[in-house]
């Protein structure tokens, strides 16, 4: 990256989604300083007239977890993780500038810290990057596929819809403290990259709805992950202290639900189990089969029953019962495999969908205990019926529910490891810090007693919803 030339001319904001401005001394101060130092060491100018800093958050899904790729409604919040010094992290920060030419050069400080000289850096031209087939056929393709995928999806849509593609590449560096597994690091990365490339080229008329759909398309058709629209929506549209609701994926209409001001004080928290999902991301996980093969078989069988649907979200109560009963009666499918696991998956989706309106009502009235009950109930379905929670995520649930003040907890994100999301209600018996220590000690005893090897040290973060899903950091 040394000697790379950065364009001097200013870049106008896209009017459709101007990001709120966040003071650097309040958020991500350490991370932005780290990026600036890295770019300086690489002899890349970091004057404020050229470089800009975008931040994307993590997210917490409250319902229907794993329902988005089945066409069900979803709701969640943008999340920031509170550090001991009071700073809010759990975000992805991208410091970037437009290049004068068509080169794209993006480094990840997290990758450099992890792999040193073996870390991969995105370094390619707008005119030449890997094809989707090459990326999807290689399950160990490095993180740089997201940078190439951002260019691919934008070029595809701009050329099809506007007849002209990107003219300028970007140069910059990414860093963050977003735990991997369960907190939408891939969606945060995709949206950040797409926004930066659009801004660098002063592209007008693109809505945040389009950005979230393009980010999903990037993951589906370029990376090869069969994700739904949940993560992108919660980050792209997330507002502080509001539940972001997408009832109808086809219309894309967003609703916001706020809590009453007199709601009993509570905290969300993230329980990082320290057990990572299999190497290679969602493409190598149970999620890949649930959102791919299993989903297809469910829809095919539903249509054999003459239900005539494209996704489970189109079923009414009678349709759910007909599908579940049909899968149980079928027993063994035409290919010789049993269909009972599919019946269990549809049962979870039905139950979680029934909980959805209860969730919205509980949020609107500030009934935090009810929200915790729904979170835990859905978690039991994800573990026992959908079968996507990892063993250590299930253990984390059991540990947390034994601690006073914990109202509910379940796995977060794609499953097979990573993090859980929970709710702690403030009380006179125990503080959040005491509850956190109790959970970590009990979890640690279990790990030691059973000689379990973890990938990293387990951590529990107090989380805040007082954060935008997308923001621009300013001095």
N, C-alpha and C positions, 0 to 999 in steps of 0.2 A: 504494500500500500504506500510505501515511501514515495514522495514526490508527486503524488496524485494531485491533479489540479481541480480546484473547487470553483464552481461558477460564482461570480461576484454579484450578479443581478438578484434583486429581491424576489421573493416568491409570495404571491398573494394567497390569502386563505380561501378555501372553498366555502362559499356562502352557505351551502346546505348543511354543513356540520362543522361550524367553527367550534373548536374545542375550548372549554373553559380554561382560563389561565391559572396556574398553580405556582405560588411563590416557591422558589427553590430552597429557601431556608426552612420551609415547612414540610416538604416532601422530598424524599430521595436525594438529599444533599450529598451524602457520601457516595452514592452511585454515580451521580452526574459528575462529581469531581474526579472519580476514578476514570470515567470515560474520557473526560477532557484531558487528563494526564496521559492516557493511552494514545489519543490522537496526536497530542503534542509530541510524544516520544516517536511517533511514526512520521513526524515532519508534516503533519496535515494541519493547516491553519484552522483555528477554532474561534475566529472573530465572530462576534454576535450578529454581524450583518449577513453572514453566510449560513451558520449552523443553527438548527432548531432542535428542540428536544420534545419528543412525544412520549407519553406514558400511557400504557394500557394496564388495567387492573386484572386481578383474578376474579372469580365469581363464585357465588354459592347458589346452587340449585335447591329450591325447596319443594318443587313438584313440577311435573311428573318426571322424576329421574328416569332416564332411558326411555322416556315417552316421546321425545322429539322425533326420532327416526321412525316412530310408529304413527306419526300424525296427531299425537295428543297435545293438549295445551301444556304450556310450560310457564314457570314463574321463578324468579330468583333475584338476587341482589349483587351489585358489584362489591367486592371485598378488598380491604386492605388489612395487612397484618401488623399489629402494634409491637414495636420492639421495646426492650427495657428502657431505652433512653427517650421513649415517647414518639420517635419517628414512625411514620407509617410506610411500611414496605409491602412485600407480597405483590410487587408490580414488575412490569417489564419496561425499561427505559431505553429509548433509541435516540441517539444524537446523530443527526444526519445533515447532509447538504447536497444540493443538486450538483452534478458534474457538468463540465462544459461539453463533454462528449457523450458517448453511449455506453461507457463502462460502468459496471456495478461492482462495488467493492465494500463488503460488509463483514465485520469481524464480531465475534461473540466473546466478551471477556470471560463469561462463565466457562466456555469451552477452553479458552486459553488457560484459565486457572486449573481446570481439570486435567487437560491433556498436554499442556506445555507446547513444545515445538511440534507436536503431532496434531494439534488442533486444526480443524478445517476452517478455511475462510472462504466466503462467497466471493468469487473473482471471475466475472464473465462479462459478456457484452449483451446488450439488448437484442443483438442480431444472432446470438448463438448461445443456447443453453440446452440443458438436457430435456429430452422428450418425456411426456408423462409415462410412456411405456417403459423407458429406461429406469425411471425412478421407481415405479410401482413393482417392477420385476426384481428390484434389489432391496430386500428387507433391511439391509444394513446401510442404506444410503444415508450420508451425514445430514445434519440439521440444515445445511445450505439449500436443501431441496425447497424449504419454505421461501427463501429469497427468490430462487428461480421460479417457483410456483406463483409468487406474487406478480412477477413480470409476465409470466405466461397467461394468467387469468385476465389481467388488465389488457394486454395486447389483444387477446381474443375478443373481448367485448368492445374495446374501442374501435378496432378495425371492422368488426361486424356492424356496429351501430353508428359509428361516426366516420368510418372510412379512413381514419388516421390513428397511428399508434403512438407509443411513448417516444419522445425525442431525446430526453436526458436521462442518464442513469443517476445513481446516488452513491455517495460514499459515507461511511459512518461506522459506528460501533454500538452494539447492544450489550446491556447488562441488566441484572435484576436479581431479586431474591425470592422469586416465585417457585415454591416447591414443585417438583415434578410429580405428576400423578394425582389427578383429581381436581385440579384448580384451573384447568383450561390454559395451560401455558402455550399450547399450539394455537388456540384461537387468539390469544393476546398477541402473539407474534405475528400471525397472519394479518390481523386488522391493522396493527402498527405499520407493517411493511407496505400494505396497500395504500394506506393514507399518506405515507411519506412519498411514495412514487407518484401518486396523483398530485400532491402538493408541489413536488419538484417540477412537475410538468404543467402546472397551472391549469389543470383540467377542471372545467366547470360543468355544473349540471348533474353531478353524480350524488345521489342521496345516500344516507347512512344505511337505508334498507338494501340498496344495491351493494354497498361495501360488505355488509354482513353476508349476503347471498354469495358474493364473489369469494369471501373468505371460506365459506362452506364448500364451494365448488373447488377451491384450491385443495382443500383436504380430501374431498371425495375423489376428484378426477385427476389430480396431479400426484398427491402424496399416496392416495390409496386407502385412506381411512374413511369408513362408512359412517361418519358422524352426522348428527342432525344439526338443527339451527339454534339449539339452546345456548351454547357457549357464546357464539358470536352475537346473539341478540342481547344477552345479559351484559356483555362488555360494551357493545356498540351503543346501546340505548340506556345503559345504567345511569341512574341519578342517585345522589346521596339520600340515604334514609328512606328510600321508596322501594316497594316491591314492583319489579318490572314484569308485566304479564303479557304473554302472547297466547291468546286463545285460539286464533285461527291462523294457521301458518300460510294459507293461501292468500288471505287479504294482507297479512303482515301488520295489522293494526296493533299498536302498542297501548297498553293501559298502565297507569301508575296507581298503586294503592299505598296510602300513608297510614301510619299508626297514630292513635290519639296521643296528645302531648302528655297525658297522665298515665301512660303505659308503665307498668312496673319495670324498673331498670333491669336490663339483661345484657348479656354479651354472647355473640356467636364466637365459636372457637374452632380452630383447625387442629386436628390430631394427626400429625405426620407419623405414620407407623414405623418408618425407617425401612420398610420392605418395598422395594421398587417392583414395578411390573416388569415382565420379560423385556429383554433388550429388543429394540426395534419399534417401540411405541405401540400404538393401538392396533397396528397391522398384525402384530404377533400376539394378540391377546384374545381373551374370551369375547371381548367387545366386538372383535372382527366377525365372529360367528353369530353373535346375537343380532347384530345390525345388518348382517349379510345373509348367510344361508338360512338361519332360523327365521328371520323376518320373511324371506321369500317363501319358505315352506308354509308359514302361517297364512299368508295371503293366498297362496295357491289352494290350500285346503279350504279356506273360507269361500273361495269362488266355486269349488267343487260342491259346496253346500248351497250354492246359488245365492250367496250373500252379496255378491257383486260389489266388492270394495277394492280400493287401491291401497288402503292402510287401515289399521285397527281403529284409528281415530274416527272413522266413519260409522262405526258400529253404535247402535243404541243398546239399552240394557238387555233386550231380548236377543239381539244379535250376539252379544258377548256370551250369553248363556248357551246359545245354539253352537257357537264355535267351540267353547270349552267342552261341552258335552260330546260334540262330534270328535274332537281330538282324543278324549278319553276312550270313547267307544272304538275308535279306529285301532288303537293299540299299536299296531305295527304298520308302517307305511309301505308303499309300493317298492321302495328300495331296500326293505328288510329292516330298517331302523325303527326304533320305538318312538312314538309321538307323545308319550306322557310328559316329557320335559317341555314340549311346546304348549301343552295344556296348562302346565304350571306357569309358564311365562305369561300367557294370556290372562291367567287368574291374577297375577301380580299387577299387570297393566290395568285390568278392570278395577281392582281394589284401589290402586293409587289414583286412578282417574276419578273414582268416587270421592276420594279424599280431597281432590283439588279445590272444589268450591268451599269445603270446610276450611281449608287452608286460607283462602282469600278472606273468608268471613272472620276467622280468628285474627288475621293480620289487621284487618280493618277495625276490629274492636279492641285490639291490644291484648288478646288472650294468649300470652306467651306459653303458658302451660299446655294449651291445646295445640299450638304450633309444634312444641316439643313432642307431644304424643303422636302427632301425624308423622313427624320426622322419623321417630323410632319405629312406628308401625310400617312405614314404607321400607325402612331399613331391613326389617325382618322379612319382608317380601322379597327384597333384592337378594338377601342371603339364602333364604329357604326355597323360594319358588323361581326367581329369575336366575339364581345361582351365579352371581357375578362378583360378589364380595370375596376378597381373599381371606384365608384363615386368620391372618393377623389383623385385618380390618374387623372381623367378627369378634376377635379377642378384645380389640380396642373398644368396641361397643359395650361388651360385658363389663370391662373395667370401669368405663366412664359412668355407666348407669348405676354403679354401686356407690357413687360419690354424691353427697348431699348437694342440691342445687342444680344438678345436671337434669334438664327437662327432657332431653332427647338427643340422639346421635345416630348417624348412619354413614355408610360409605359415601364418598364423593367422586364424581367423574366416572371414568371408564372401568374402574374395578381392577381386580388382579393385583392389588397392592396400591401403595400411595397413601392418600389422606382420607380422613373422615371429617364430617362437619357436625358440630354439636351446638347446643344452646344451654347456657348457664344463667339461671335466674339469681340475681343478688339476694342474699338472705342474711339473717343474724347469726347463723351457725358457722358459716365458713366463707372466706373470701375467695375470689377467683384464683389468686396466687396459691392459696392453700389447696384448693381443689386441683389445680394443675400439678402441684408437687405430688399430691396423693395419687393421681392418675399415672404419672410417670414412674413413681416408685413401684406401684402395683404391677404395671405393665413390664417394668424392668425385671422384677422378680420372676414373672412368668417366663420371660425370654431366657433368663439365666437358668431357671429350673429345668427347662426343656431343651437347653443347648441349641437355641435357635440362632442362626446366623442372619443378621440384618445387613442391609446395604449402607445404612447411615444411622446416626444417632437419632432416636425418636425425639420429637419435639412437639410441644403444644403451644400454639399461637393464639393469643386473644385477637379477635378480628373486629373490624369496624365496618359499618355500612355507610359511613360518612365520607364517601369517596365517589368521584366520577369514574365511569368505566373507561372513558377516553379523556385525556387532558393534555395540554401543552404546558411545559414547565418554563417559567420565566424567572429572571433575577428579580 
